[in-house]
Amino acid sequence: METAIQVAERTALYRTMVRIRAFENAAEAASQGGVSAYGQQAAGAAKVRGPLHLSTGQEAVPAGVCAHLTAADYLISTHRGHGHTLAKGADLVRMMCELFGKATGFNGGKGGSMHIADFSVGMLGANGVVAAGLPIAVGAAHAQKLLKKDAITVCFFGDGAINRGPFLESLNWARVYELPVLFVCEDNRWSATTASGPMTAGDGASARALAMDIASTQVDGNDVFAVHAAAGRLIAEVRAGSGPRLLHALTYRVKGHVSVDPAAYRDPAELAAALETDPIAHARALLAADVDSSVLDALENAAHDEVEAALAAADAAPWPDASAAFSDVQTTGEGQWR
C-alpha cells in the first residue's frame, strides 16, 4: 500500500489529466458548433475559429512532466499546447476566453489556440510553426544560466519536429553551453496527416539526442506515473547543473490533425488499438487499489463543471475593442512597409 502522500500525488496527476481532457472535448465541440459533450449548446456557427489542434490521448505527458515545475520555470509549447498550458498552472477560464478570441483571454484574443501564452506561470507560448519552439527554449534557458536563475526550461515538441533543422541546432547549442533545459518529445506517431515512422531515419529522438551527448530516457507516454518518475529524475539532473536532458515519451494522437479532421487517412485498427491504451483509463485502473472510485468520479465531474463554467464565461466575455488591433504589434516605422 502506498503512503497517503504518494496517493495524494498520484490522484493530483489524475486530476490534471481529466481537466485537460474535459477542456479539449469542450474546445473541440465549440470549434465545430452543435452540442458539447457536457450538454452546453454551441448552436450554429463555431465559437472557436481557426485551426484547433487537440492533444486528446496525450494527457499523461504534460501532467507527469509539469508536476515537477514551479512558476519560475519556463515552458515552451507547440501548436498542440492546451494540455501543457493547463498543466503549467494557467487559468482555465482565461484559456477558454483566449480560444474564443475574447478580450479577457491571456493574449486579448490575439494568440488563440496556437499562440497561447501566460508569462505569469512561466508559459512562454505555444507556436504554430513546427520545431520553432526549440530555439526559443534554448534562448530562454541560456538567459536563465547567464542570469544565474534557480530555474529551468522545459521544451515540448512532436516527433515531426525532429526532422527539421531547429531540432539539431537547438540540441547542439544546449549541449555546447550546458544549458538547464529538458527537451520533451511527445512522440504521437503522426506529423499532421503523415505517419512519422516512414519519414524518420534511425531510431528517432532518443538516438539523435544520444548522438549529441545528451542523456535521453524513453518512456511510455500513456502511463502518467512512469512519465512522472522519468521526468522527475531528468529534471533533478538538469537542476543540479548537469546540462540538457531529453525525455522521449511514446504516446498517440487519437484525434485528427485539427478538430474538424476526421483522420480518414488512418487505419481504423491502429486507432482502435491506441484507444485501448488510453492514459486516463490506465491511471484509473492503477489507482483503483488505493483510491475509491467515487473520489475519481468526483474529480471528473468537477473538471466537467469547471469547463462548462468556462464555456459560459467565454461566451459572455466582451470582444476586443477595434483599437486593440494596433497594440502589441511590432512596427517597422510608419509607411516603410510600403
VENZI-V934368 format. One record per helix or strand of 2 or more residues. SS is the DSSP state (a for helix, b for strand). FROM is the first residue (numbers start at 1). LEN is the number of residues. If there is no record, write none. Layout:
BEGIN
{{SS	FROM	LEN} {SS	FROM	LEN}}
END
This chain:
BEGIN
{{a	4	29} {b	34	2} {b	41	2} {a	59	8} {b	74	3} {a	82	6} {a	92	8} {a	119	3} {b	123	3} {a	132	15} {b	153	6} {a	159	5} {a	165	12} {b	181	7} {b	190	2} {b	194	2} {a	197	3} {a	205	7} {b	216	5} {a	224	16} {b	245	6} {a	268	8} {a	279	9} {a	293	24} {a	322	5}}
END
